[in-house]
Structure formats: C-alpha cells, structure tokens
Amino acid sequence: MKIIRLNPAGTQPFFPSVQHSFFFLTAICAILLVMIPIKRIEMIKKILTSDKQADVSTLAGHLNVTEATIRRDLEKLENENFLTRTHGGAVINEQKNIEISLFHLENVNTQPYEEIGKIASHIIEDNTTIFLGPGISSRFIARELNAKKNITVITTDLMVAHDCALYSPNVAITTTGGRLNTTTLQVSGYITNNELSSYFFNAAFFDIDGLTMTRGYSVSSIEKYSLIKSVSGLTKNSFLVFPFTIFNTESAVVLGNLDVCSTVITNGHIPDMYKKYCFDHNIKIYEAINI
C-alpha cells in the first residue's frame, strides 16, 4: 500500500532548514538563561526558609554556580528584604506577625459588655428566635448563649456571628445578605431588609451609641437607624442595649426620644435623672445589679 501525504495546493512539505533550527535553538537558550536565575533564587529562598541561614560556599556548591553568582543573588534578596547578608553568608529575615484580626477588640474595656451579655442571657428563653443587631453589646450577648436550648440567632453583623459560633456553638446562626461594610463587617441595604422582612423574632436587641435627655437615643449611622426601625416592627420584644459610658454622649443619627423603647439593658451607674424618667414613663431597666 502506498501512503500519499496531501499538502495544500502550491505548497511543499515543511522541513525546517538548518537556518531555522539555529534560530529556534538560540531562542530556547535565551529563555533558559532567563529562567535559570529565577529558579536558582527560588532554591536559595527554600534553603533559607528551611535552615534560617546559609553560607556562600555551601550555596555555590549545592547550586553548581560560582560564589560571585551567589553573592549577587543574595544582594538581590537583601534588597527585597528577604534576608540579611552576613560575613560569608546570609540569614533569613523573620517575619513578625503584625496582622490583627478584625474580630479582635482592641483597647476596649470589655467588663461592661460582659455584664450586659449575662443580663441578656437571663432574659432570652429557650426555643426562641432572636435578632442581634450590629455592635459590641450584641457580640457579648452572643457569647453567653451556649447554655440555652434551641436558640436561633439572626444577625447582620459578621462579628456577632463569629463570636456566636466561637463561644456558643450550639446556637443556630443565620446572617443576612446585603452590602458589606468592609470596616465594620456589617451588612445593610435593600437585600438585607428584604430578607429580614420574612422573619418574626421573639426578641430583638439593638446596640445604642449615644444617649442624652435632650436628643434621646442616637446611633452611629443611617444604616443602623434604618435597621432598628425595620426590625422593631418584626419582633415581639425589643431591647435597647448599651454600657453606662454612653450616658450624656451623642452619636450621628437620632433614633428617638427616651420612650422609643419600653425596655433597656445596661450595666448600672445610671444617672438619677434617667432613672426618674424611666420610672415616670414605665420604662423597664435591666442592670447588672439585678443579676
């Protein structure tokens, strides 16, 4: 049987010429010359990462290059702050772990919030669905729920969800969708409000950021204001939660006067004028002294 190779009309079978082969091999060699230093530096990095230090002569022998080549490589890596050159060698620069988790409470006196968390845990009943709004107080409420039975927590604050999962793993946690604030790790917006509208809560807890006799309660953002107003109509019981340190302070957005909610949780040290107002307007106060 005769095998016939068909080529496009008017063309000849391709056989690379000697000249073509020469240029092809030259290009390959050029690529290899570029890659070899890169591979060599990667090997130096691996050796230093493992051994923490190395000398020039050992590296040169291991990588089969001259000591002058190794010194140039070490100089490059020193300029990248990967290592520090020493007499006859180099040591790796140990990287200090300076990353701080967003979930870490930096420079916060946690005692008031711990007391608030304990108070709220006494109020929350088993077999209920609760809403924990954004804020530090809600984080500490979430930490005190592990002894509860059949509790579901809905939240728009990823830090609250994190603390609940870490400290109260028996609790079922749901976070809503929405637009994420990458600083506070809280979600808000149309999607958030739309998802929340499908729930009805046994209890909802809202962190407050400011409180004065003249302006009433205030919060840190319009998103937080809108969230509280929305969820207040979706719950059987609402609780405003805050440490005593916010008395006589103001935040950005006014939520309402002091009787906007009939139940508050704080950790004591309540000024007399507020006690009188709450007594006169049938506002129930839970404070640490009641535990």
Secondary structure, DSSP 8 states (H G I E B T S, - for coil): --------TT-------HHHHHHHHHHHHHHHHHHHHHHHHHHHHHHHHHHSEEEHHHHHHHHTS-HHHHHHHHHHHHHTTSEEEETTEEEE---------TTS-TT---HHHHHHHHHHHHH--SSEEEEE-SSHHHHHHHTT-TT-SSEEEEESBHHHHHHHHHH-TTSEEEE--SEEETTTTEEESHHHHHHHTT--BSEEEEE--EEETTTEEEES-HHHHHHHHHHHTTBS-EEEE--GGGBTB--SEEEE-TTS-SEEE--S---HHHHHHHHHTT-EEE-GGG-
